[in-house]
Amino acid sequence: MKNGYIEPSDADTLMEIYRKIDINGKLKEPLTTDEHILIFCIAKSIRDGKVKVEVERWKD
Protein backbone atom coordinates (compact mmCIF):
# COMPACT_ATOMS: atom_id res chain seq x y z
CA MET A 1 0.00 0.00 0.00
CA LYS A 2 1.32 3.42 -0.88
CA ASN A 3 -0.10 6.70 0.42
CA GLY A 4 -3.28 4.92 1.48
CA TYR A 5 -3.89 3.34 -1.93
CA ILE A 6 -4.15 -0.40 -2.37
CA GLU A 7 -1.63 -1.91 -4.78
CA PRO A 8 -1.50 -5.32 -6.49
CA SER A 9 1.37 -6.36 -4.22
CA ASP A 10 -1.02 -6.10 -1.27
CA ALA A 11 -2.51 -9.42 -2.39
CA ASP A 12 0.59 -11.10 -0.94
CA THR A 13 -0.01 -9.40 2.40
CA LEU A 14 -3.63 -10.53 2.36
CA MET A 15 -2.52 -14.11 1.76
CA GLU A 16 -0.16 -13.83 4.74
CA ILE A 17 -3.07 -12.62 6.89
CA TYR A 18 -5.16 -15.56 5.66
CA ARG A 19 -2.39 -17.99 6.63
CA LYS A 20 -2.38 -16.58 10.17
CA ILE A 21 -6.00 -17.66 10.72
CA ASP A 22 -6.64 -21.21 11.90
CA ILE A 23 -9.61 -23.41 10.98
CA ASN A 24 -11.61 -22.03 13.91
CA GLY A 25 -11.08 -18.42 12.84
CA LYS A 26 -8.54 -17.61 15.54
CA LEU A 27 -5.22 -15.96 14.86
CA LYS A 28 -2.17 -18.20 15.13
CA GLU A 29 -0.03 -15.09 15.63
CA PRO A 30 -0.73 -11.37 16.00
CA LEU A 31 -1.17 -9.18 12.94
CA THR A 32 1.46 -6.57 12.20
CA THR A 33 0.60 -2.88 12.14
CA ASP A 34 0.85 -2.91 8.33
CA GLU A 35 -1.62 -5.81 8.17
CA HIS A 36 -4.07 -3.96 10.42
CA ILE A 37 -3.82 -0.85 8.26
CA LEU A 38 -4.29 -2.81 5.05
CA ILE A 39 -7.47 -4.47 6.34
CA PHE A 40 -8.82 -1.11 7.48
CA CYS A 41 -8.07 0.56 4.13
CA ILE A 42 -9.66 -2.25 2.13
CA ALA A 43 -12.80 -2.15 4.29
CA LYS A 44 -13.00 1.64 4.03
CA SER A 45 -12.54 1.52 0.24
CA ILE A 46 -15.33 -1.04 -0.10
CA ARG A 47 -17.63 0.97 2.17
CA ASP A 48 -16.91 4.20 0.28
CA GLY A 49 -17.65 2.52 -3.06
CA LYS A 50 -14.09 2.87 -4.35
CA VAL A 51 -13.73 -0.88 -4.76
CA LYS A 52 -16.26 -3.04 -6.52
CA VAL A 53 -16.70 -6.37 -4.80
CA GLU A 54 -17.92 -9.40 -6.71
CA VAL A 55 -18.28 -12.93 -5.46
CA GLU A 56 -17.97 -15.67 -8.03
CA ARG A 57 -19.90 -18.84 -7.38
CA TRP A 58 -17.99 -22.08 -7.35
CA LYS A 59 -18.95 -24.40 -10.16
CA ASP A 60 -20.34 -27.70 -8.95
Predicted model as a PDB file, atoms N, CA, C, CB and O in Angstrom, pLDDT in the B-factor column:
MODEL        1                                                                  
ATOM      1  N   MET A   1       0.854  -1.158   0.000  1.00 71.00           N  
ATOM      2  CA  MET A   1       0.000   0.000   0.000  1.00 71.00           C  
ATOM      3  C   MET A   1       0.899   1.219   0.000  1.00 71.00           C  
ATOM      4  CB  MET A   1      -0.971  -0.001   1.213  1.00 71.00           C  
ATOM      5  O   MET A   1       1.910   1.265   0.701  1.00 71.00           O  
ATOM      6  N   LYS A   2       0.512   2.216  -0.804  1.00 75.00           N  
ATOM      7  CA  LYS A   2       1.315   3.424  -0.883  1.00 75.00           C  
ATOM      8  C   LYS A   2       0.397   4.630  -0.766  1.00 75.00           C  
ATOM      9  CB  LYS A   2       2.130   3.471  -2.201  1.00 75.00           C  
ATOM     10  O   LYS A   2      -0.557   4.775  -1.531  1.00 75.00           O  
ATOM     11  N   ASN A   3       0.691   5.485   0.190  1.00 73.00           N  
ATOM     12  CA  ASN A   3      -0.102   6.699   0.423  1.00 73.00           C  
ATOM     13  C   ASN A   3      -1.588   6.397   0.588  1.00 73.00           C  
ATOM     14  CB  ASN A   3       0.092   7.677  -0.725  1.00 73.00           C  
ATOM     15  O   ASN A   3      -2.440   7.168   0.145  1.00 73.00           O  
ATOM     16  N   GLY A   4      -1.890   5.274   1.225  1.00 69.00           N  
ATOM     17  CA  GLY A   4      -3.281   4.920   1.482  1.00 69.00           C  
ATOM     18  C   GLY A   4      -3.994   4.266   0.320  1.00 69.00           C  
ATOM     19  O   GLY A   4      -5.195   4.013   0.404  1.00 69.00           O  
ATOM     20  N   TYR A   5      -3.285   3.984  -0.770  1.00 72.00           N  
ATOM     21  CA  TYR A   5      -3.892   3.342  -1.934  1.00 72.00           C  
ATOM     22  C   TYR A   5      -3.465   1.884  -2.008  1.00 72.00           C  
ATOM     23  CB  TYR A   5      -3.505   4.082  -3.230  1.00 72.00           C  
ATOM     24  O   TYR A   5      -2.292   1.559  -1.825  1.00 72.00           O  
ATOM     25  N   ILE A   6      -4.409   1.026  -2.273  1.00 77.00           N  
ATOM     26  CA  ILE A   6      -4.150  -0.402  -2.369  1.00 77.00           C  
ATOM     27  C   ILE A   6      -3.428  -0.689  -3.681  1.00 77.00           C  
ATOM     28  CB  ILE A   6      -5.470  -1.216  -2.272  1.00 77.00           C  
ATOM     29  O   ILE A   6      -3.777  -0.145  -4.729  1.00 77.00           O  
ATOM     30  N   GLU A   7      -2.423  -1.544  -3.607  1.00 81.00           N  
ATOM     31  CA  GLU A   7      -1.631  -1.909  -4.777  1.00 81.00           C  
ATOM     32  C   GLU A   7      -1.730  -3.415  -5.006  1.00 81.00           C  
ATOM     33  CB  GLU A   7      -0.150  -1.476  -4.602  1.00 81.00           C  
ATOM     34  O   GLU A   7      -2.062  -4.157  -4.081  1.00 81.00           O  
ATOM     35  N   PRO A   8      -1.447  -3.878  -6.225  1.00 84.00           N  
ATOM     36  CA  PRO A   8      -1.499  -5.324  -6.494  1.00 84.00           C  
ATOM     37  C   PRO A   8      -0.626  -6.155  -5.556  1.00 84.00           C  
ATOM     38  CB  PRO A   8      -1.080  -5.588  -7.914  1.00 84.00           C  
ATOM     39  O   PRO A   8      -0.976  -7.289  -5.231  1.00 84.00           O  
ATOM     40  N   SER A   9       0.487  -5.610  -5.125  1.00 84.00           N  
ATOM     41  CA  SER A   9       1.373  -6.357  -4.220  1.00 84.00           C  
ATOM     42  C   SER A   9       0.730  -6.607  -2.856  1.00 84.00           C  
ATOM     43  CB  SER A   9       2.687  -5.603  -4.035  1.00 84.00           C  
ATOM     44  O   SER A   9       1.205  -7.450  -2.096  1.00 84.00           O  
ATOM     45  N   ASP A  10      -0.336  -5.890  -2.544  1.00 87.00           N  
ATOM     46  CA  ASP A  10      -1.020  -6.095  -1.272  1.00 87.00           C  
ATOM     47  C   ASP A  10      -1.720  -7.451  -1.219  1.00 87.00           C  
ATOM     48  CB  ASP A  10      -2.028  -4.980  -1.033  1.00 87.00           C  
ATOM     49  O   ASP A  10      -2.084  -7.916  -0.139  1.00 87.00           O  
ATOM     50  N   ALA A  11      -1.910  -8.084  -2.367  1.00 88.00           N  
ATOM     51  CA  ALA A  11      -2.512  -9.419  -2.388  1.00 88.00           C  
ATOM     52  C   ALA A  11      -1.638 -10.395  -1.605  1.00 88.00           C  
ATOM     53  CB  ALA A  11      -2.705  -9.913  -3.845  1.00 88.00           C  
ATOM     54  O   ALA A  11      -2.154 -11.284  -0.929  1.00 88.00           O  
ATOM     55  N   ASP A  12      -0.321 -10.233  -1.693  1.00 90.00           N  
ATOM     56  CA  ASP A  12       0.588 -11.104  -0.938  1.00 90.00           C  
ATOM     57  C   ASP A  12       0.400 -10.915   0.562  1.00 90.00           C  
ATOM     58  CB  ASP A  12       2.051 -10.824  -1.324  1.00 90.00           C  
ATOM     59  O   ASP A  12       0.424 -11.881   1.324  1.00 90.00           O  
ATOM     60  N   THR A  13       0.214  -9.679   0.977  1.00 90.00           N  
ATOM     61  CA  THR A  13      -0.015  -9.396   2.396  1.00 90.00           C  
ATOM     62  C   THR A  13      -1.331 -10.008   2.850  1.00 90.00           C  
ATOM     63  CB  THR A  13      -0.014  -7.877   2.658  1.00 90.00           C  
ATOM     64  O   THR A  13      -1.417 -10.548   3.953  1.00 90.00           O  
ATOM     65  N   LEU A  14      -2.351  -9.928   2.013  1.00 91.00           N  
ATOM     66  CA  LEU A  14      -3.635 -10.534   2.360  1.00 91.00           C  
ATOM     67  C   LEU A  14      -3.514 -12.048   2.506  1.00 91.00           C  
ATOM     68  CB  LEU A  14      -4.684 -10.194   1.303  1.00 91.00           C  
ATOM     69  O   LEU A  14      -4.132 -12.638   3.392  1.00 91.00           O  
ATOM     70  N   MET A  15      -2.727 -12.675   1.647  1.00 93.00           N  
ATOM     71  CA  MET A  15      -2.521 -14.114   1.763  1.00 93.00           C  
ATOM     72  C   MET A  15      -1.792 -14.453   3.062  1.00 93.00           C  
ATOM     73  CB  MET A  15      -1.732 -14.640   0.555  1.00 93.00           C  
ATOM     74  O   MET A  15      -2.084 -15.476   3.682  1.00 93.00           O  
ATOM     75  N   GLU A  16      -0.853 -13.614   3.479  1.00 93.00           N  
ATOM     76  CA  GLU A  16      -0.158 -13.834   4.745  1.00 93.00           C  
ATOM     77  C   GLU A  16      -1.132 -13.721   5.921  1.00 93.00           C  
ATOM     78  CB  GLU A  16       0.997 -12.825   4.907  1.00 93.00           C  
ATOM     79  O   GLU A  16      -1.050 -14.491   6.878  1.00 93.00           O  
ATOM     80  N   ILE A  17      -2.047 -12.761   5.841  1.00 94.00           N  
ATOM     81  CA  ILE A  17      -3.068 -12.623   6.890  1.00 94.00           C  
ATOM     82  C   ILE A  17      -3.922 -13.883   6.916  1.00 94.00           C  
ATOM     83  CB  ILE A  17      -3.959 -11.357   6.654  1.00 94.00           C  
ATOM     84  O   ILE A  17      -4.199 -14.420   7.989  1.00 94.00           O  
ATOM     85  N   TYR A  18      -4.341 -14.359   5.757  1.00 93.00           N  
ATOM     86  CA  TYR A  18      -5.163 -15.563   5.659  1.00 93.00           C  
ATOM     87  C   TYR A  18      -4.448 -16.752   6.307  1.00 93.00           C  
ATOM     88  CB  TYR A  18      -5.492 -15.874   4.182  1.00 93.00           C  
ATOM     89  O   TYR A  18      -5.074 -17.542   7.014  1.00 93.00           O  
ATOM     90  N   ARG A  19      -3.166 -16.877   6.071  1.00 95.00           N  
ATOM     91  CA  ARG A  19      -2.394 -17.993   6.631  1.00 95.00           C  
ATOM     92  C   ARG A  19      -2.268 -17.916   8.152  1.00 95.00           C  
ATOM     93  CB  ARG A  19      -1.008 -18.026   6.011  1.00 95.00           C  
ATOM     94  O   ARG A  19      -1.992 -18.926   8.800  1.00 95.00           O  
ATOM     95  N   LYS A  20      -2.465 -16.748   8.717  1.00 95.00           N  
ATOM     96  CA  LYS A  20      -2.378 -16.583  10.167  1.00 95.00           C  
ATOM     97  C   LYS A  20      -3.665 -16.978  10.887  1.00 95.00           C  
ATOM     98  CB  LYS A  20      -2.037 -15.153  10.497  1.00 95.00           C  
ATOM     99  O   LYS A  20      -3.712 -16.981  12.117  1.00 95.00           O  
ATOM    100  N   ILE A  21      -4.708 -17.313  10.125  1.00 94.00           N  
ATOM    101  CA  ILE A  21      -6.000 -17.661  10.719  1.00 94.00           C  
ATOM    102  C   ILE A  21      -6.152 -19.176  10.696  1.00 94.00           C  
ATOM    103  CB  ILE A  21      -7.181 -16.970   9.960  1.00 94.00           C  
ATOM    104  O   ILE A  21      -5.981 -19.809   9.654  1.00 94.00           O  
ATOM    105  N   ASP A  22      -6.479 -19.758  11.862  1.00 94.00           N  
ATOM    106  CA  ASP A  22      -6.644 -21.209  11.898  1.00 94.00           C  
ATOM    107  C   ASP A  22      -8.058 -21.598  11.461  1.00 94.00           C  
ATOM    108  CB  ASP A  22      -6.352 -21.751  13.312  1.00 94.00           C  
ATOM    109  O   ASP A  22      -8.875 -20.738  11.134  1.00 94.00           O  
ATOM    110  N   ILE A  23      -8.329 -22.882  11.461  1.00 93.00           N  
ATOM    111  CA  ILE A  23      -9.608 -23.410  10.975  1.00 93.00           C  
ATOM    112  C   ILE A  23     -10.794 -22.912  11.806  1.00 93.00           C  
ATOM    113  CB  ILE A  23      -9.578 -24.934  10.986  1.00 93.00           C  
ATOM    114  O   ILE A  23     -11.923 -22.885  11.316  1.00 93.00           O  
ATOM    115  N   ASN A  24     -10.548 -22.526  13.040  1.00 94.00           N  
ATOM    116  CA  ASN A  24     -11.610 -22.025  13.915  1.00 94.00           C  
ATOM    117  C   ASN A  24     -11.757 -20.512  13.853  1.00 94.00           C  
ATOM    118  CB  ASN A  24     -11.345 -22.447  15.339  1.00 94.00           C  
ATOM    119  O   ASN A  24     -12.569 -19.936  14.577  1.00 94.00           O  
ATOM    120  N   GLY A  25     -10.978 -19.866  12.995  1.00 92.00           N  
ATOM    121  CA  GLY A  25     -11.075 -18.418  12.838  1.00 92.00           C  
ATOM    122  C   GLY A  25     -10.246 -17.630  13.827  1.00 92.00           C  
ATOM    123  O   GLY A  25     -10.384 -16.410  13.916  1.00 92.00           O  
ATOM    124  N   LYS A  26      -9.393 -18.297  14.566  1.00 95.00           N  
ATOM    125  CA  LYS A  26      -8.543 -17.606  15.536  1.00 95.00           C  
ATOM    126  C   LYS A  26      -7.169 -17.366  14.927  1.00 95.00           C  
ATOM    127  CB  LYS A  26      -8.422 -18.423  16.851  1.00 95.00           C  
ATOM    128  O   LYS A  26      -6.694 -18.138  14.094  1.00 95.00           O  
ATOM    129  N   LEU A  27      -6.543 -16.276  15.361  1.00 94.00           N  
ATOM    130  CA  LEU A  27      -5.216 -15.955  14.857  1.00 94.00           C  
ATOM    131  C   LEU A  27      -4.166 -16.854  15.487  1.00 94.00           C  
ATOM    132  CB  LEU A  27      -4.884 -14.491  15.122  1.00 94.00           C  
ATOM    133  O   LEU A  27      -4.148 -17.058  16.701  1.00 94.00           O  
ATOM    134  N   LYS A  28      -3.290 -17.390  14.643  1.00 95.00           N  
ATOM    135  CA  LYS A  28      -2.172 -18.200  15.125  1.00 95.00           C  
ATOM    136  C   LYS A  28      -1.080 -17.301  15.689  1.00 95.00           C  
ATOM    137  CB  LYS A  28      -1.609 -19.087  13.993  1.00 95.00           C  
ATOM    138  O   LYS A  28      -0.323 -17.703  16.572  1.00 95.00           O  
ATOM    139  N   GLU A  29      -1.008 -16.077  15.168  1.00 94.00           N  
ATOM    140  CA  GLU A  29      -0.031 -15.094  15.632  1.00 94.00           C  
ATOM    141  C   GLU A  29      -0.620 -13.706  15.401  1.00 94.00           C  
ATOM    142  CB  GLU A  29       1.351 -15.257  14.893  1.00 94.00           C  
ATOM    143  O   GLU A  29      -1.488 -13.546  14.542  1.00 94.00           O  
ATOM    144  N   PRO A  30      -0.170 -12.708  16.144  1.00 95.00           N  
ATOM    145  CA  PRO A  30      -0.727 -11.366  15.999  1.00 95.00           C  
ATOM    146  C   PRO A  30      -0.461 -10.773  14.613  1.00 95.00           C  
ATOM    147  CB  PRO A  30      -0.153 -10.451  17.067  1.00 95.00           C  
ATOM    148  O   PRO A  30       0.528 -11.098  13.957  1.00 95.00           O  
ATOM    149  N   LEU A  31      -1.367  -9.903  14.192  1.00 94.00           N  
ATOM    150  CA  LEU A  31      -1.167  -9.183  12.937  1.00 94.00           C  
ATOM    151  C   LEU A  31      -0.192  -8.035  13.165  1.00 94.00           C  
ATOM    152  CB  LEU A  31      -2.517  -8.654  12.376  1.00 94.00           C  
ATOM    153  O   LEU A  31      -0.123  -7.463  14.253  1.00 94.00           O  
ATOM    154  N   THR A  32       0.555  -7.714  12.122  1.00 93.00           N  
ATOM    155  CA  THR A  32       1.457  -6.566  12.195  1.00 93.00           C  
ATOM    156  C   THR A  32       0.650  -5.292  12.026  1.00 93.00           C  
ATOM    157  CB  THR A  32       2.573  -6.658  11.118  1.00 93.00           C  
ATOM    158  O   THR A  32      -0.514  -5.329  11.628  1.00 93.00           O  
ATOM    159  N   THR A  33       1.268  -4.179  12.328  1.00 93.00           N  
ATOM    160  CA  THR A  33       0.604  -2.884  12.139  1.00 93.00           C  
ATOM    161  C   THR A  33       0.239  -2.693  10.672  1.00 93.00           C  
ATOM    162  CB  THR A  33       1.511  -1.725  12.622  1.00 93.00           C  
ATOM    163  O   THR A  33      -0.858  -2.226  10.364  1.00 93.00           O  
ATOM    164  N   ASP A  34       1.139  -3.047   9.772  1.00 89.00           N  
ATOM    165  CA  ASP A  34       0.854  -2.910   8.333  1.00 89.00           C  
ATOM    166  C   ASP A  34      -0.347  -3.758   7.925  1.00 89.00           C  
ATOM    167  CB  ASP A  34       2.085  -3.314   7.500  1.00 89.00           C  
ATOM    168  O   ASP A  34      -1.153  -3.328   7.100  1.00 89.00           O  
ATOM    169  N   GLU A  35      -0.475  -4.948   8.488  1.00 92.00           N  
ATOM    170  CA  GLU A  35      -1.616  -5.809   8.166  1.00 92.00           C  
ATOM    171  C   GLU A  35      -2.917  -5.203   8.672  1.00 92.00           C  
ATOM    172  CB  GLU A  35      -1.420  -7.206   8.766  1.00 92.00           C  
ATOM    173  O   GLU A  35      -3.933  -5.244   7.978  1.00 92.00           O  
ATOM    174  N   HIS A  36      -2.892  -4.644   9.871  1.00 92.00           N  
ATOM    175  CA  HIS A  36      -4.074  -3.963  10.418  1.00 92.00           C  
ATOM    176  C   HIS A  36      -4.494  -2.814   9.504  1.00 92.00           C  
ATOM    177  CB  HIS A  36      -3.791  -3.435  11.847  1.00 92.00           C  
ATOM    178  O   HIS A  36      -5.671  -2.670   9.175  1.00 92.00           O  
ATOM    179  N   ILE A  37      -3.532  -2.010   9.104  1.00 90.00           N  
ATOM    180  CA  ILE A  37      -3.820  -0.845   8.263  1.00 90.00           C  
ATOM    181  C   ILE A  37      -4.378  -1.280   6.913  1.00 90.00           C  
ATOM    182  CB  ILE A  37      -2.553   0.005   8.063  1.00 90.00           C  
ATOM    183  O   ILE A  37      -5.317  -0.668   6.404  1.00 90.00           O  
ATOM    184  N   LEU A  38      -3.809  -2.330   6.332  1.00 89.00           N  
ATOM    185  CA  LEU A  38      -4.295  -2.811   5.046  1.00 89.00           C  
ATOM    186  C   LEU A  38      -5.751  -3.258   5.137  1.00 89.00           C  
ATOM    187  CB  LEU A  38      -3.422  -3.959   4.547  1.00 89.00           C  
ATOM    188  O   LEU A  38      -6.561  -2.904   4.281  1.00 89.00           O  
ATOM    189  N   ILE A  39      -6.088  -4.028   6.160  1.00 92.00           N  
ATOM    190  CA  ILE A  39      -7.472  -4.472   6.336  1.00 92.00           C  
ATOM    191  C   ILE A  39      -8.396  -3.278   6.486  1.00 92.00           C  
ATOM    192  CB  ILE A  39      -7.597  -5.395   7.558  1.00 92.00           C  
ATOM    193  O   ILE A  39      -9.463  -3.242   5.873  1.00 92.00           O  
ATOM    194  N   PHE A  40      -8.003  -2.300   7.290  1.00 91.00           N  
ATOM    195  CA  PHE A  40      -8.824  -1.106   7.482  1.00 91.00           C  
ATOM    196  C   PHE A  40      -9.035  -0.372   6.159  1.00 91.00           C  
ATOM    197  CB  PHE A  40      -8.175  -0.167   8.510  1.00 91.00           C  
ATOM    198  O   PHE A  40     -10.160   0.012   5.838  1.00 91.00           O  
ATOM    199  N   CYS A  41      -7.969  -0.175   5.392  1.00 87.00           N  
ATOM    200  CA  CYS A  41      -8.066   0.561   4.130  1.00 87.00           C  
ATOM    201  C   CYS A  41      -8.929  -0.169   3.107  1.00 87.00           C  
ATOM    202  CB  CYS A  41      -6.678   0.797   3.555  1.00 87.00           C  
ATOM    203  O   CYS A  41      -9.684   0.464   2.370  1.00 87.00           O  
ATOM    204  N   ILE A  42      -8.824  -1.487   3.057  1.00 86.00           N  
ATOM    205  CA  ILE A  42      -9.661  -2.247   2.131  1.00 86.00           C  
ATOM    206  C   ILE A  42     -11.131  -2.122   2.538  1.00 86.00           C  
ATOM    207  CB  ILE A  42      -9.229  -3.739   2.098  1.00 86.00           C  
ATOM    208  O   ILE A  42     -11.990  -1.882   1.691  1.00 86.00           O  
ATOM    209  N   ALA A  43     -11.417  -2.280   3.816  1.00 88.00           N  
ATOM    210  CA  ALA A  43     -12.798  -2.154   4.291  1.00 88.00           C  
ATOM    211  C   ALA A  43     -13.359  -0.759   4.020  1.00 88.00           C  
ATOM    212  CB  ALA A  43     -12.873  -2.463   5.788  1.00 88.00           C  
ATOM    213  O   ALA A  43     -14.505  -0.621   3.591  1.00 88.00           O  
ATOM    214  N   LYS A  44     -12.559   0.266   4.267  1.00 87.00           N  
ATOM    215  CA  LYS A  44     -12.996   1.638   4.026  1.00 87.00           C  
ATOM    216  C   LYS A  44     -13.249   1.882   2.541  1.00 87.00           C  
ATOM    217  CB  LYS A  44     -11.955   2.628   4.553  1.00 87.00           C  
ATOM    218  O   LYS A  44     -14.221   2.541   2.173  1.00 87.00           O  
ATOM    219  N   SER A  45     -12.374   1.352   1.690  1.00 84.00           N  
ATOM    220  CA  SER A  45     -12.540   1.517   0.239  1.00 84.00           C  
ATOM    221  C   SER A  45     -13.803   0.834  -0.256  1.00 84.00           C  
ATOM    222  CB  SER A  45     -11.326   0.960  -0.505  1.00 84.00           C  
ATOM    223  O   SER A  45     -14.503   1.367  -1.117  1.00 84.00           O  
ATOM    224  N   ILE A  46     -14.100  -0.344   0.282  1.00 83.00           N  
ATOM    225  CA  ILE A  46     -15.334  -1.043  -0.097  1.00 83.00           C  
ATOM    226  C   ILE A  46     -16.542  -0.243   0.365  1.00 83.00           C  
ATOM    227  CB  ILE A  46     -15.370  -2.471   0.505  1.00 83.00           C  
ATOM    228  O   ILE A  46     -17.489  -0.045  -0.396  1.00 83.00           O  
ATOM    229  N   ARG A  47     -16.509   0.216   1.612  1.00 87.00           N  
ATOM    230  CA  ARG A  47     -17.633   0.973   2.165  1.00 87.00           C  
ATOM    231  C   ARG A  47     -17.877   2.269   1.397  1.00 87.00           C  
ATOM    232  CB  ARG A  47     -17.383   1.283   3.636  1.00 87.00           C  
ATOM    233  O   ARG A  47     -19.024   2.658   1.175  1.00 87.00           O  
ATOM    234  N   ASP A  48     -16.796   2.936   0.994  1.00 87.00           N  
ATOM    235  CA  ASP A  48     -16.906   4.205   0.276  1.00 87.00           C  
ATOM    236  C   ASP A  48     -17.213   4.033  -1.208  1.00 87.00           C  
ATOM    237  CB  ASP A  48     -15.634   4.984   0.432  1.00 87.00           C  
ATOM    238  O   ASP A  48     -17.356   5.018  -1.931  1.00 87.00           O  
ATOM    239  N   GLY A  49     -17.314   2.788  -1.661  1.00 82.00           N  
ATOM    240  CA  GLY A  49     -17.649   2.519  -3.063  1.00 82.00           C  
ATOM    241  C   GLY A  49     -16.481   2.671  -4.018  1.00 82.00           C  
ATOM    242  O   GLY A  49     -16.680   2.748  -5.230  1.00 82.00           O  
ATOM    243  N   LYS A  50     -15.272   2.716  -3.495  1.00 78.00           N  
ATOM    244  CA  LYS A  50     -14.095   2.870  -4.353  1.00 78.00           C  
ATOM    245  C   LYS A  50     -13.615   1.540  -4.916  1.00 78.00           C  
ATOM    246  CB  LYS A  50     -12.970   3.528  -3.580  1.00 78.00           C  
ATOM    247  O   LYS A  50     -12.835   1.495  -5.867  1.00 78.00           O  
ATOM    248  N   VAL A  51     -14.099   0.454  -4.310  1.00 73.00           N  
ATOM    249  CA  VAL A  51     -13.733  -0.881  -4.761  1.00 73.00           C  
ATOM    250  C   VAL A  51     -15.013  -1.649  -5.017  1.00 73.00           C  
ATOM    251  CB  VAL A  51     -12.831  -1.616  -3.720  1.00 73.00           C  
ATOM    252  O   VAL A  51     -15.900  -1.706  -4.165  1.00 73.00           O  
ATOM    253  N   LYS A  52     -15.102  -2.239  -6.199  1.00 72.00           N  
ATOM    254  CA  LYS A  52     -16.260  -3.044  -6.525  1.00 72.00           C  
ATOM    255  C   LYS A  52     -15.972  -4.469  -6.075  1.00 72.00           C  
ATOM    256  CB  LYS A  52     -16.591  -2.981  -8.049  1.00 72.00           C  
ATOM    257  O   LYS A  52     -14.926  -5.032  -6.398  1.00 72.00           O  
ATOM    258  N   VAL A  53     -16.897  -5.039  -5.337  1.00 67.00           N  
ATOM    259  CA  VAL A  53     -16.702  -6.374  -4.805  1.00 67.00           C  
ATOM    260  C   VAL A  53     -17.665  -7.324  -5.497  1.00 67.00           C  
ATOM    261  CB  VAL A  53     -16.904  -6.398  -3.271  1.00 67.00           C  
ATOM    262  O   VAL A  53     -18.876  -7.104  -5.513  1.00 67.00           O  
ATOM    263  N   GLU A  54     -17.112  -8.373  -6.063  1.00 72.00           N  
ATOM    264  CA  GLU A  54     -17.919  -9.400  -6.713  1.00 72.00           C  
ATOM    265  C   GLU A  54     -17.547 -10.742  -6.127  1.00 72.00           C  
ATOM    266  CB  GLU A  54     -17.720  -9.392  -8.254  1.00 72.00           C  
ATOM    267  O   GLU A  54     -16.378 -11.003  -5.842  1.00 72.00           O  
ATOM    268  N   VAL A  55     -18.525 -11.582  -5.951  1.00 68.00           N  
ATOM    269  CA  VAL A  55     -18.277 -12.929  -5.458  1.00 68.00           C  
ATOM    270  C   VAL A  55     -18.670 -13.885  -6.573  1.00 68.00           C  
ATOM    271  CB  VAL A  55     -19.073 -13.226  -4.129  1.00 68.00           C  
ATOM    272  O   VAL A  55     -19.804 -13.880  -7.051  1.00 68.00           O  
ATOM    273  N   GLU A  56     -17.712 -14.697  -6.972  1.00 72.00           N  
ATOM    274  CA  GLU A  56     -17.967 -15.666  -8.033  1.00 72.00           C  
ATOM    275  C   GLU A  56     -18.375 -16.983  -7.401  1.00 72.00           C  
ATOM    276  CB  GLU A  56     -16.721 -15.850  -8.942  1.00 72.00           C  
ATOM    277  O   GLU A  56     -17.725 -17.465  -6.473  1.00 72.00           O  
ATOM    278  N   ARG A  57     -19.452 -17.560  -7.907  1.00 72.00           N  
ATOM    279  CA  ARG A  57     -19.895 -18.839  -7.382  1.00 72.00           C  
ATOM    280  C   ARG A  57     -19.003 -19.954  -7.867  1.00 72.00           C  
ATOM    281  CB  ARG A  57     -21.332 -19.110  -7.776  1.00 72.00           C  
ATOM    282  O   ARG A  57     -18.542 -19.958  -9.008  1.00 72.00           O  
ATOM    283  N   TRP A  58     -18.767 -20.901  -6.978  1.00 68.00           N  
ATOM    284  CA  TRP A  58     -17.991 -22.085  -7.346  1.00 68.00           C  
ATOM    285  C   TRP A  58     -18.840 -22.946  -8.250  1.00 68.00           C  
ATOM    286  CB  TRP A  58     -17.529 -22.883  -6.090  1.00 68.00           C  
ATOM    287  O   TRP A  58     -20.039 -23.107  -8.021  1.00 68.00           O  
ATOM    288  N   LYS A  59     -18.234 -23.490  -9.259  1.00 69.00           N  
ATOM    289  CA  LYS A  59     -18.951 -24.399 -10.157  1.00 69.00           C  
ATOM    290  C   LYS A  59     -19.000 -25.779  -9.526  1.00 69.00           C  
ATOM    291  CB  LYS A  59     -18.276 -24.458 -11.559  1.00 69.00           C  
ATOM    292  O   LYS A  59     -17.993 -26.295  -9.041  1.00 69.00           O  
ATOM    293  N   ASP A  60     -20.179 -26.362  -9.542  1.00 60.00           N  
ATOM    294  CA  ASP A  60     -20.338 -27.702  -8.955  1.00 60.00           C  
ATOM    295  C   ASP A  60     -19.800 -28.766  -9.878  1.00 60.00           C  
ATOM    296  CB  ASP A  60     -21.804 -27.986  -8.641  1.00 60.00           C  
ATOM    297  O   ASP A  60     -19.849 -29.951  -9.550  1.00 60.00           O  
TER     298      ASP A  60                                                      
ENDMDL                                                                          
END                                                                             
